[in-house]
Amino acid sequence: MKAFISSLMFCIFIGPAIAQQSSLPKGFVYLDEVIPDVVLEVRYAGKNNFLGTPVTGYNRHTVILTAQAAKALQKVQKELKNQGYCLKVFDGYRPQRAVNHFISWAKINRDTLKKQQFYPDVDKKDLFNLGYISTRSGHSRGSTVDLTIIDASTGKEIDMGGSYDFFGELSHHNYTLISEDQKNNRLLLKNIMMKQGFRPYTQEWWHYTYQPEPFPDTHFDFVVE
């Protein structure tokens, strides 16, 4: 995982992306084929996530999105690069089987390996009721993306006042107990994403869904590979 991330730490165009071997359903693309210089840190393909284990359905460190969402994100990337920034993407399309893995995990009360890092102030049994996890995720429709902004010259994430997939009020867009710089960084991401047609999710500063969704009523289950 560390080797994979370090090889992608800088937002530098290095030539056309190599086409992936696996075919995708019509209307879906690999994000790095549309945005070759995007930085990917696919948390659910490794252990650095709220489960503490690779998630079912993520067989490779790659991000898939609908073509429309990927092209809109390409415009976001272009505008950010003009300001010295770059996108880092944590997740895009999510198979339903991955969501099912979340559901199964949530039923095992004793499995709280990553509680302190990801949900220290939330009881595990309440993660669904509070809207942090869903039995039917918008990610499975293919046009939702989890992401942040990094400094293009250093590869470091800008300070959003909270980390990705932290389940708590700190992650809410309207959370006020963060610094002005952190608020401005969140607003930078929010404004540029909304400009290109992405709708924010109020409880997670990193979560955006492209509108209108090409597959608004379909939850897909093909594997990320």
BADRENKOL-852791 format. One line per 5 residues: number of its first residue (from 1); their letters; for each residue y, z, x of N, C-alpha, C. Coordinates in pm, whole numbers, plus 50000, padded with zeros to 5 digits. Last residue first. Example, Ala and Ser with C-alpha at 12.3 -4.5 7.8 and 13.67 -1.06 7.14 Angstrom:
<rs>
2> sa> 49775 50708 51285 49894 50714 51367 50003 50787 51290 ~ 49431 50780 51319 49550 50780 51230 49670 50780 51320
</rs>
This chain:
<rs>
225> evvfd> 49599 48964 48839 49525 48928 48961 49576 48797 49017 ~ 49585 49150 48568 49684 49114 48671 49608 49090 48800 ~ 49390 49023 48293 49404 49108 48412 49516 49057 48503 ~ 49492 49006 47948 49438 48944 48069 49476 49028 48192 ~ 49587 49099 47706 49497 49186 47782 49435 49117 47903
220> fhtdp> 49887 49118 47499 49786 49048 47579 49702 49147 47660 ~ 50002 49140 47190 49976 49227 47303 49859 49168 47382 ~ 50239 48974 46997 50112 48962 47068 50105 49056 47186 ~ 50485 48948 46879 50379 49012 46800 50243 49011 46868 ~ 50662 48811 47046 50701 48941 46991 50590 49017 46921
215> fpepq> 50677 48620 47276 50554 48664 47210 50577 48802 47146 ~ 50938 48578 47366 50858 48463 47325 50731 48500 47250 ~ 51208 48781 47259 51076 48775 47322 51000 48652 47274 ~ 51546 48674 47308 51436 48708 47219 51301 48694 47291 ~ 51532 48937 47551 51548 48898 47411 51599 48753 47402
210> ytyhw> 51342 49141 47772 51417 49017 47749 51416 48981 47601 ~ 51383 49482 47833 51305 49380 47763 51392 49258 47733 ~ 51362 49735 48086 51439 49634 48012 51346 49530 47950 ~ 51389 50038 48257 51307 49961 48162 51392 49866 48078 ~ 51522 50229 48405 51462 50117 48478 51396 50013 48386
205> weqty> 51598 50444 48251 51704 50361 48309 51649 50234 48375 ~ 51465 50533 47954 51424 50498 48090 51526 50401 48150 ~ 51549 50573 47697 51490 50687 47766 51450 50658 47910 ~ 51650 50331 47592 51739 50446 47607 51682 50558 47693 ~ 51606 50028 47743 51535 50131 47667 51606 50263 47695
200> prfgq> 51813 49730 47717 51767 49852 47781 51690 49942 47686 ~ 51743 49384 47703 51781 49502 47626 51727 49628 47694 ~ 51869 49095 47860 51772 49204 47862 51828 49325 47786 ~ 52050 48884 47894 51966 48889 47774 51862 48998 47770 ~ 52223 48893 48103 52123 48787 48106 52020 48801 47994
195> kmmin> 52373 49120 48048 52442 48991 48058 52345 48874 48051 ~ 52187 49320 48084 52227 49284 47948 52299 49149 47946 ~ 52183 49326 48366 52062 49292 48291 52098 49248 48149 ~ 52441 49403 48428 52394 49273 48475 52268 49230 48402 ~ 52454 49657 48305 52546 49550 48268 52495 49412 48308
190> klllr> 52247 49804 48433 52248 49783 48288 52335 49664 48249 ~ 52324 49808 48704 52198 49747 48663 52200 49712 48515 ~ 52570 49944 48676 52562 49814 48742 52437 49739 48699 ~ 52489 50183 48565 52569 50093 48484 52570 49953 48544 ~ 52360 50302 48779 52283 50271 48657 52357 50169 48572
185> nnkqd> 52585 50324 48944 52471 50243 48986 52383 50205 48868 ~ 52744 50500 48799 52792 50364 48823 52679 50272 48867 ~ 52589 50733 48811 52618 50672 48682 52660 50526 48699 ~ 52603 50774 49089 52474 50749 49026 52491 50686 48889 ~ 52877 50823 49115 52816 50711 49186 52682 50674 49123
180> esilt> 52903 51056 48965 52970 50935 48920 52910 50812 48987 ~ 52585 51233 48938 52714 51204 48998 52775 51076 48941 ~ 52455 51383 48635 52437 51312 48761 52576 51276 48813 ~ 52436 51472 48365 52438 51565 48478 52396 51498 48609 ~ 52408 51296 48151 52541 51312 48211 52542 51396 48339
175> ynhhs> 52216 51043 48007 52213 51169 48080 52342 51183 48162 ~ 52181 50807 47873 52298 50889 47837 52301 51024 47908 ~ 51943 50701 47966 52069 50631 47997 52190 50720 47970 ~ 51712 50936 48106 51778 50876 47991 51910 50812 48032 ~ 51602 51076 48316 51584 50930 48315 51658 50861 48202
170> legff> 51643 51341 48259 51709 51285 48376 51704 51133 48376 ~ 51462 51408 48063 51597 51369 48022 51675 51306 48136 ~ 51145 51260 48167 51235 51371 48138 51373 51319 48105 ~ 50936 51133 48385 50939 51159 48241 51023 51283 48212 ~ 50990 50886 48612 51007 51029 48592 51025 51054 48443
165> dysgg> 50969 50616 48672 50860 50679 48596 50869 50831 48592 ~ 51177 50632 48959 51102 50551 48862 50986 50631 48802 ~ 51408 50912 48989 51309 50816 49038 51237 50744 48925 ~ 51765 50956 48983 51631 50989 48936 51535 50879 48978 ~ 52002 50850 49066 52002 50986 49014 51869 51032 48960
160> mdiek> 51996 50612 49187 52006 50608 49042 52005 50748 48980 ~ 52103 50480 49479 52077 50609 49415 52103 50601 49265 ~ 51921 50189 49585 52046 50259 49561 52017 50380 49473 ~ 51656 50166 49820 51698 50173 49681 51834 50242 49671 ~ 51675 49967 50114 51672 50098 50051 51721 50091 49906
155> gtsad> 51700 49735 50254 51580 49750 50172 51573 49883 50101 ~ 51921 49663 50403 51837 49774 50451 51706 49787 50375 ~ 52043 49448 50280 52038 49451 50426 51944 49558 50480 ~ 52041 49488 50006 51973 49370 50061 51958 49375 50212 ~ 51959 49781 49848 52054 49722 49942 51983 49607 50013
150> iitld> 51810 49740 49521 51808 49785 49660 51923 49719 49737 ~ 51753 49849 49189 51833 49769 49282 51819 49827 49421 ~ 51459 49828 48977 51578 49894 49029 51649 49798 49123 ~ 51238 49805 48687 51298 49762 48812 51414 49849 48855 ~ 51011 49673 48463 51060 49798 48521 51113 49766 48660
145> vtsgr> 51022 49454 48180 51015 49472 48325 51073 49608 48363 ~ 50883 49251 47927 50943 49379 47966 50920 49402 48115 ~ 50741 49040 47836 50883 49017 47864 50957 49145 47899 ~ 50471 49087 47763 50503 49002 47877 50648 48985 47914 ~ 50346 49252 47593 50395 49127 47535 50454 49034 47642
140> shgsr> 50300 49477 47737 50185 49391 47710 50224 49261 47640 ~ 50539 49615 47733 50501 49543 47855 50388 49444 47830 ~ 50539 49755 47500 50612 49629 47502 50580 49548 47626 ~ 50224 49908 47426 50341 49893 47511 50406 49756 47498 ~ 50087 50121 47228 50108 49976 47225 50236 49948 47300
135> tsiyg> 50095 50385 47283 49962 50328 47265 49968 50175 47257 ~ 50325 50487 47540 50297 50435 47405 50156 50377 47399 ~ 50516 50742 47695 50398 50655 47697 50371 50610 47555 ~ 50750 50857 47615 50737 50817 47755 50616 50727 47778 ~ 50787 50961 47360 50819 50821 47384 50809 50775 47528
130> lnfld> 50706 51206 47279 50841 51197 47331 50881 51055 47371 ~ 50441 51163 47212 50535 51198 47106 50680 51183 47151 ~ 50330 51118 47469 50332 51012 47368 50438 51041 47262 ~ 50365 51363 47601 50418 51241 47661 50425 51126 47561 ~ 50255 51602 47522 50373 51556 47450 50427 51422 47500
125> kkdvd> 50052 51676 47689 50014 51638 47552 50132 51582 47473 ~ 50193 51760 47919 50122 51633 47918 50089 51585 47777 ~ 50513 51887 47881 50371 51912 47862 50301 51777 47848 ~ 50764 51854 48124 50708 51802 47999 50560 51835 47993 ~ 50862 51903 48372 50917 51982 48261 50863 51940 48124
120> pyfqq> 50737 51725 48551 50732 51870 48574 50775 51955 48456 ~ 50629 51453 48579 50662 51515 48449 50659 51668 48459 ~ 50609 51363 48849 50648 51271 48744 50684 51335 48610 ~ 50549 51572 49033 50631 51457 49075 50687 51379 48957 ~ 50391 51752 48894 50511 51800 48961 50605 51685 48999
115> kkltd> 50171 51590 48801 50268 51651 48710 50398 51688 48780 ~ 49959 51464 48920 50094 51418 48954 50203 51480 48866 ~ 49730 51597 48818 49748 51577 48962 49892 51545 48999 ~ 49619 51693 48584 49765 51698 48600 49803 51681 48748 ~ 49368 51709 48394 49410 51613 48495 49563 51607 48500
110> rnika> 49314 51871 48180 49308 51933 48313 49357 51838 48423 ~ 49321 51706 47954 49428 51804 47976 49431 51859 48118 ~ 49271 51401 47885 49208 51494 47980 49313 51596 48023 ~ 49418 51229 47736 49327 51316 47663 49258 51419 47753 ~ 49550 51068 47913 49628 51167 47840 49540 51267 47766
105> wsifh> 49352 50887 47993 49401 50988 48087 49471 51102 48013 ~ 49337 50726 47766 49220 50805 47807 49261 50918 47900 ~ 49593 50612 47774 49551 50691 47658 49434 50781 47694 ~ 49589 50470 48014 49686 50578 47994 49641 50671 47881 ~ 49391 50286 47947 49366 50379 48056 49462 50498 48046
100> nvarq> 49527 50141 47756 49411 50220 47714 49372 50323 47819 ~ 49705 50015 47925 49757 50110 47826 49644 50200 47776 ~ 49521 49850 48050 49594 49949 48129 49652 50057 48038 ~ 49444 49688 47840 49342 49777 47898 49406 49883 47989 ~ 49667 49535 47799 49637 49641 47702 49533 49737 47758
95> prygd> 49850 49475 48106 49737 49450 48015 49715 49566 47918 ~ 50186 49410 48141 50087 49517 48154 49972 49491 48057 ~ 50443 49241 48316 50336 49235 48216 50232 49342 48246 ~ 50575 49455 48540 50614 49353 48444 50513 49353 48330 ~ 50703 49691 48777 50603 49649 48679 50662 49542 48588
90> fvklc> 50892 49714 48979 50777 49803 48979 50666 49756 48886 ~ 51105 49530 49186 51035 49535 49058 50908 49619 49072 ~ 51424 49520 49311 51290 49569 49339 51222 49589 49204 ~ 51681 49283 49382 51594 49350 49286 51466 49401 49351 ~ 51973 49342 49584 51850 49269 49555 51769 49350 49454
85> ygqnk> 52313 49298 49709 52200 49373 49657 52080 49281 49630 ~ 52552 49175 49762 52483 49243 49871 52363 49325 49829 ~ 52653 49027 49562 52717 49157 49584 52648 49238 49694 ~ 52491 48814 49547 52632 48787 49576 52710 48915 49603 ~ 52263 48938 49460 52270 48897 49601 52413 48865 49641
80> lekqv> 52319 48966 49187 52310 49083 49272 52324 49047 49419 ~ 52306 48699 49102 52432 48772 49091 52432 48896 49181 ~ 52036 48643 49154 52141 48563 49216 52274 48639 49215 ~ 51902 48827 48986 51887 48833 49132 52000 48759 49203 ~ 51975 48728 48737 52014 48863 48777 52009 48875 48929
75> kqlak> 51845 48485 48745 51992 48486 48738 52047 48623 48776 ~ 51583 48574 48741 51629 48494 48856 51783 48492 48861 ~ 51565 48676 48490 51569 48770 48602 51614 48701 48730 ~ 51542 48441 48348 51660 48524 48326 51677 48623 48442 ~ 51293 48361 48441 51410 48277 48470 51540 48355 48449
70> aaqat> 51132 48567 48339 51141 48546 48483 51264 48463 48520 ~ 51156 48531 48063 51204 48655 48124 51223 48638 48274 ~ 51038 48275 48037 51177 48298 47996 51234 48424 48062 ~ 50774 48314 48122 50863 48224 48197 51009 48249 48164 ~ 50669 48656 48128 50686 48529 48057 50786 48445 48136
65> livth> 50529 48777 48440 50621 48785 48327 50614 48655 48248 ~ 50365 48971 48686 50359 48858 48594 50459 48883 48482 ~ 50338 49071 49019 50405 49092 48891 50405 48963 48812 ~ 50089 49224 49232 50172 49111 49191 50230 49141 49053 ~ 49854 49344 49384 49995 49381 49388 50082 49259 49358
60> rnygt> 49567 49336 49166 49642 49289 49283 49788 49331 49270 ~ 49455 49436 48941 49364 49405 49052 49436 49358 49177 ~ 49499 49620 48687 49585 49581 48798 49497 49559 48921 ~ 49305 49710 48517 49372 49585 48484 49468 49535 48589 ~ 49356 50057 48548 49267 49950 48504 49347 49826 48466
55> vptgl> 49547 50172 48824 49530 50161 48679 49443 50040 48645 ~ 49480 50394 49094 49504 50258 49044 49468 50247 48896 ~ 49618 50728 49050 49506 50638 49078 49541 50498 49034 ~ 49805 50895 48946 49757 50924 49080 49639 50839 49121 ~ 49944 50876 48712 49802 50907 48704 49748 50950 48839
50> fnnkg> 50202 50808 48788 50182 50937 48720 50036 50972 48697 ~ 50167 50674 49125 50207 50665 48985 50167 50795 48915 ~ 50048 50566 49377 50177 50631 49362 50231 50610 49221 ~ 49818 50419 49407 49803 50558 49364 49936 50629 49341 ~ 49837 50079 49278 49805 50178 49381 49795 50318 49323
45> ayrve> 49914 49934 49068 49805 49877 49147 49763 49972 49260 ~ 50132 50059 48966 50005 50080 48896 49887 50014 48965 ~ 50347 49977 49132 50298 50115 49138 50159 50130 49075 ~ 50433 49736 49320 50357 49745 49196 50283 49879 49192 ~ 50700 49634 49427 50630 49758 49457 50550 49794 49332
40> lvvdp> 50861 49351 49556 50764 49404 49459 50703 49533 49512 ~ 51160 49178 49573 51078 49282 49635 50989 49344 49528 ~ 51221 48825 49578 51216 48951 49505 51127 49050 49580 ~ 51230 48576 49688 51278 48687 49769 51285 48819 49692 ~ 51135 48392 49496 51057 48415 49618 51103 48535 49700
35> ivedl> 51114 48383 49181 51211 48449 49269 51141 48484 49400 ~ 50894 48238 49098 51025 48205 49041 51137 48262 49128 ~ 50693 48353 49236 50701 48207 49241 50834 48158 49185 ~ 50713 48618 49176 50755 48577 49310 50749 48426 49331 ~ 50609 48627 48913 50752 48646 48937 50795 48595 49074
30> yvfgk> 50401 48393 48772 50410 48496 48874 50556 48507 48915 ~ 50423 48338 48414 50440 48296 48553 50429 48418 48644 ~ 50331 48211 48088 50342 48319 48185 50353 48263 48328 ~ 50283 47995 47928 50404 48070 47903 50427 48185 47999 ~ 49934 48012 47906 50053 47930 47892 50173 48018 47858
25> plssq> 49779 48246 48131 49797 48189 47997 49929 48110 47991 ~ 49715 48137 48469 49771 48229 48373 49775 48165 48236 ~ 49474 48119 48734 49555 48056 48630 49601 48162 48532 ~ 49483 48228 49072 49438 48247 48935 49531 48177 48837 ~ 49619 48177 49311 49495 48106 49283 49453 48115 49136
20> qaiap> 49971 48115 49342 49858 48204 49323 49735 48122 49281 ~ 50151 47936 49589 50099 47942 49453 49978 48033 49446 ~ 50381 48095 49795 50252 48028 49789 50195 48045 49649 ~ 50731 48035 49762 50615 48122 49746 50488 48039 49740 ~ 50935 47876 50006 50869 47875 49876 50749 47968 49873
15> gific> 51121 48105 50224 51058 47980 50189 50985 47989 50057 ~ 51235 48351 50241 51149 48309 50352 51072 48181 50320 ~ 51524 48529 50182 51446 48414 50138 51365 48362 50257 ~ 51523 48878 50172 51553 48760 50252 51464 48646 50205 ~ 51546 49178 50134 51571 49072 50037 51617 48947 50111
10> fmlss> 51287 49365 50281 51418 49306 50289 51430 49187 50197 ~ 51026 49459 50247 51137 49552 50232 51274 49488 50232 ~ 50773 49359 50255 50864 49302 50157 50995 49379 50146 ~ 50620 49496 50429 50632 49353 50454 50732 49287 50362 ~ 50611 49746 50315 50695 49726 50432 50715 49579 50462
5> ifakm> 50424 49710 50106 50564 49735 50076 50652 49702 50196 ~ 50186 49670 50252 50232 49570 50156 50380 49585 50129 ~ 50162 49904 50396 50177 49777 50467 50232 49670 50377 ~ 50129 50088 50191 50245 50097 50276 50270 49966 50349 ~ 49880 50000 50084 50000 50000 50000 50125 50000 50087
</rs>
